[in-house]
Amino acid sequence: MRIALKSKMNVSMVTLLLTMAMLSISGSTARGGDWPIYRGPNHNGISIETDWKANWGPDGPKQLWKKSIGMGFSSITVSNGRAYMTGNTGRKKSSADDKDIVFCLDASTGAEIWTHSFSCPLQPKYYEGGTLSTPIVDGKVVYTISKMGDLFCLDAATGKVIWQKNMNKDLGFKLPTWHFAGSPLVMGDMLILNLGTAGVALNKKNGNVIWENGKDVCGYATPVPYTMDGQQCLAIFGSEAVKGVTLADGKVLWQYPSVNRDKVNAADPIISGSSVFISSGYNRGCARINITGGKATKVWDNRVIRNHMNCSVFWKGHIYGFDENTLKCIDFKDSSEKWSEDSLGKGALMMSADGRMIITSDKGELVIAQASPNGFEAIARAQILPRSKCWTVPVLSNGKIYARNANGDMVCVDVSGK
């Protein structure tokens, strides 16, 4: 994955230019600490914010607002003072009356600005069911896809439907066992989805297909953009392999197999230089591969980290992520384990640009810890959600942390220090 820049250019400048290039070709424009897309505008789970506070004291961070948003595991996006999220009205068992609801709330107060609802079953299967994919805000519109394939382009200000289609019924993309879960990605005029054999690209203005790679069962991860030899590409983690495809026409450039018992590849690939990191649960494990000459070559492949559904984060040469029920830090170079922490259960994490990990435990505890290969030490801990299943990644945006659990309890807490 060679980038066409002068060899004498330092690494920090290369990183800056790559970040600027990614943002320029993506339709999702972030302002300040906005978080308009799953895993953030840089697609890596790291916020640019550093001026937030974790010195809460014994009472924890101040709660700004809370809201019941319905069953689900989808995360939150924040753009232009508004927060977007989804939930399902069902409880325990699916019924014909179940509906998905897309919420647009005031990001500071939680006041409801608009909602959009449509019929969608709860579909619990060894879990509570409900929504899976996270909305993406692209300027004046919001894109969201349900687990059953209901794809909507909504006016971000009013919630009015601009266009819609069902990717399963209308276009024939097969539903995987736990249904569609990957979040939409906007790149220029394209709306990219991890559907079918190796992704599909739609015209974001009308939903027309630009390219596709077959209708086979897909993976559950979100497409990740990257640049190779000056060419814009996407990493698509499918049901049985991770593949690199060209953004322009979807041509498959390389692939590396990753198969587990239930064909669940849910955590997004992580790309660093010419290397790609993937990880899956169900005892599959993780791998680092190098992309050279259009081929994927194994560097290492083992079971040190098994991401069940939530993504790991790459920081200063190390991977931080959940090995099923245990948070771990491993060396990216050789996969050696640096430490493990088992007090968080099957949790989720993101980071801020100063390396502070923002973690939610599977019981709704918010934990802050500095990322370091030397060991895990919590800076602050607070119970911010009811003690029920919480598998959704938290979001830091503009001095606030947003979190939700499977039952639809959602909370926004103040970490601005003001």
N, C-alpha and C positions, 0 to 999 in steps of 0.2 A: 504494500500500500504506500507507494512513493508519492510524495507531494512535490509538484513542480515548482520548487522555490530554490533560491540560491543556497548552496551548501553552507555558506558562512553565516547565514541568518540564524540567530540564536533560537533556542527552543521556545522561550516565552513569546517571542514575536510570532513564530509559527502558530502557536496555540491561539494567540490573539486573532491572527488573520483567519484561521479556521473558524473560530467562533463567529467573527463578523460575517464570513461567507455563509455559514449555516443560517444565520439570522436573516441575511439578505435574500436568500432563496426561499425562505419559509414565509408563508403569509401571516404567521402569528407574531405580531409585534408586541414586545413586552416593554412596559414603562416602569422604570425603577425596579421595584421588587415584585412586579406582577408575575403570576404563575398561570399563563393561559393554556397550558398543555400538560398532559400527564408527564411527570418527571422533569418539568420545567423547560424553558426556552432553549437550553443547551442540551436537552435530552439525556442528562446524566444524573438527575436527582440531587443536584447541588445548586443552592440558591446563591445569588450574588451578594446577599445581605450579610453584613457582619456587625452592624450596630444595634443588635438586639440583646436583650438581657435575660439571664437565667438565675439571677439572685432574687428568687421569689420569697424566701423565708418559709416558715412552717406552713403558711396558709396556701402556698402554691401561687401560680399566676392568676391575675384578675380575670374572671370570666366576663367577657363583653356581651355574649348572647349565646343562647342554645335554641335548638329547634329539632322537632321530630320530622325526619325526611323519608321515612319508610325503609323497608328491608333492602339490604344490598351491601356491596363491597367496593363499589366505585369510589374514586377519590374526588377531590375538589379542585376546581380551577378558579383563578381570580384574575380579573381584567377590568381596568377603568372603574374601580370602585365597586365592582359587582362580583359576587361569588356564585358559581354555577355547580350544581350537583344533581344526582338522580337517586330515586328510591322507588320501591314497589309497595303497593298498598296491601298485598297479601300477607297472611300470617300462617305459618306452619304448613298448610297444604294449599296447592294450587286450586283456583276456581275460575270460572268464566268471568267473574267480576274483577279479577286482578288487573291493576293498571300500573304502568310505569309513569312516574312524574319527573319532569325536568324542572328544576327550580332555578330561578334567578333571584338572588337576595342582595340587599345592600350589604357590602362586605364588612362595614363597620358596626351596623346595628342589627343585622339579621332581618330587617323588614322585607317582606315579600314584595317583589316588583312585578313578577309574572310567573306563571307556571304553564307547562304544556303536558297534557296527559294523553295516554293512548292505551288500548288493551294489550296486556302482555302478562303471561303466566309467571307466577313466583318460581316455579320449577325447582323446588329443593331436591337435591340429590346428594346425600351424605353431608349436606351443609344446609344452612338456612335458606338459601336461594336469594332471589332479587337481582338487582342491577350489578353489572360487572365492569363495563367500559366507562371511561371518564370522558366528559365532554371536552371539546377543544374550542377555544375562542379564536376566531380569525378575523380581526378587524371588527366589522359590523355584523358578523354572523357567528352562529354557534353550530357545530356539527356534533351529533350524538348518534350512537348506534346501540340498539337493545340486544340482549342475548339471543333473541329470535330473528335478528337481522333487520329490524325497523330502523332505517337510516333517515335522519332528518337534517335539513339545513334550515335553521331558525334565525329570525331577526334577533340580534343580541339585545336590542332595546325593548322590543315588544313581545317576543316569543312567537310572532306570526310565522307560519310555515311558508318557506320560500319554495322548497321542493322536497319530495320524499320518495322513497322506494324501499321495498323489502329485498334484501340481498339474497335471501334464501328462496322465497316464493317467486320473485320477479326475475332473478338472474341465475338461480339454480346453484348457488354456493352451498355446499353441504354443511350441516350443523355438526360440530364435534360433540362429544359426550356431554360436556358441561356448557355447550353453546358458545356463541361468539363472546369474546372477552377483551380482545385487543382494542386499544383506543385509537381513534382516527389521528392521522398525521397530515398536515397541510404543507406542501412544498410547491411554492410558486402558484400555478393555477391548478395543481393536482391535489386531490384528496386521496391519500393512500390508506389502505386497510389490509390487515393481515387476514385475508380470506383466501380460500382456495389453496392450490399447491404451493405457490410462492408469491402471494400478494396480488392486489388489484389496484389500479389507478383510475380514478374517475375525474371528470371535469368538475371542479368544485362549484361551478356556476349553475350546472344543470343536472349533474349526476350521471352523465353519459360515460360509458366505459372508454378509456383511452388505451389501456392494455390490461391483460390478465394472464395468469399462468396455470390455467386449469381449474376445475371445480372440486378437487379432492378436499378431504377434511384438513382444516388449517390448525395452526398452533394457537396459543392463547396470549402471546406476547404482542407488544406494540412495535411496529417497524421503527428502525433506528437509522437516521441518515449519516452518511460519511462520504469522504472524498478520496478517490484512489486514482493516482496518475492524472490528476486534473479532471476526473470524471465524477459526476455526482451519482452516488449509489445509495442503496438501502440494504440493511441487514434484516432479513426476514427469518424469524425463528418458527419454522413450521412444525408439523406434528412428529416428524421423524428426522429432521435435519435443520441446521441453520444454513441459509443461503445468502449470497451476495447477488443483488440484481441491479441493473442500471436503472436510474430514475427515469430516463427519457422513454425507454420502451420495455422495461421489465425483463430484459435478457438476463438469464442466469449466468453468472460469471464463475462462481465457485460454490461448493457446498461441503459440509462436514456432518456426518451422521450423529444423531443423538436421540436414542430411542429408549423409552421406559415402558413399563407394563401397561399404562393407561394412555400413552401418547400425549402426555401433558408437559408441554414446554411453555411455561408461563412467564418466566422472568426475561426481561429485555436483554439482548446482547450488550456487552460493554466493549467499546473499541478504543484502543490506545496505540497510536502509531500504526504499525503493520500487524498488530495482534488483536484478536477477538476473544473475549471471555464469555462462556455460556455456562449456565447451571440449571439443573432440573431436580425435582424431588423424586419420590417413588424409588429411592435408592439408586438413581442414575448417577448423580454427582455432577462434576464440573470439568471444564477443559479450557486450556488456552491454546489457540491455534494461530499460526502465522500465515499471512496471505502474501505469496510471492509468485510472480509469473502466472497469475490467474489460477493458482492452486492453493488449497488449504492444507497446511502441514501441521500435525500435532506437535506441540511443545511438551505438554503434559496433560493427562486425562486421568482423573481419580474421583474419590468420593469425599474429599475433605469438606466441601460445601455443597449441600443439596437444597437449592432454593425451591421451596414448594410452589409459591406463587409470587412472592415479592422480590423485587430486584435488589441486587447488591449495589454497592457504590465503590468506585475506584478513587483512591486518594493517595497521592505521593508514593506510588509504587506498591500499594497494598490494596487488597480487596476486603471490604467490610460487608458482611451479609449473614443471613440466617441459614444455618445448616439445620433445616427442619425446625427444631425447638431450641436451638442454641445459637447465639450470636457469636461470630468468629471473625478473626482477622488473619488473613493469610498473605504471604509474600507472592506478588504477581510473577516474580521471576521464576520461582521453582515450586510454588504452592505449599511451601512449608507453613505449618500452623504456628502463629505467634501467641495467640491466646483464645480462650473461649469463655463465654458468660451465659449461664443457664437460668438467670432470674427473670427473663423476659418472655419466655414461652415462644410461640410462633408469631413473632412480632414483625414490625416493618420499620424502615428508617429512610431518612434523607439526610443531607448535610447543608451547612452554610459554608461560604467561601473561606472561612477561617478554620475549617476542619472540625467544627462542633457537630456531632451527630445528634439528630433530633429523632427520637425513637418512641414509638408507641408499643407497649407490651400487648400481648393478646388478651389482657384483662383491662385495657383502657388506661394504663398508667403512662404518663409522659415522662420520659427520661432524657436528660441531656448529658453527653459524655464527649470528651475530646478524643478525636481519632488519633491513635498512636499505636505502633506495633509493640510498645513496651508493656501494654496491659490495659485493662478496662477499669475505669474509675468514674462513677457517676458524679457529675457536677451538681445536678439537681434532679429531684423526682417529685411527682405530684399525681394524684389520682384525679383525672379530669373528665373521665367518662364512667358510667356505671360499670360494674365488674361483670361484663358479659363479653362475648367473643368480639375481638377487635383485630381484624387482619388488614385493615386499610392503611396505606401509607399516609402519614400526616403531611401537612403543607405549611411552610413558612412563607408569608407574603406580606410585605409592607408592615413589619412589626407585629404581626398576628400569626398565631398558629391555629390551624383548622384541623379538626379530627372528627371521625365518626366511627360507629361500630356497626355490626351486622344488623342489629335491631332498629337502626335508623336514628339513634341518639347522636346529634351533632353538636359540637361546641366550638366556639371561637374564643381564644384567650389572648390577652394582651402581653406581649413580650417587648414592647417598644421602650420600656423604661421611663416613659413620660409620666 
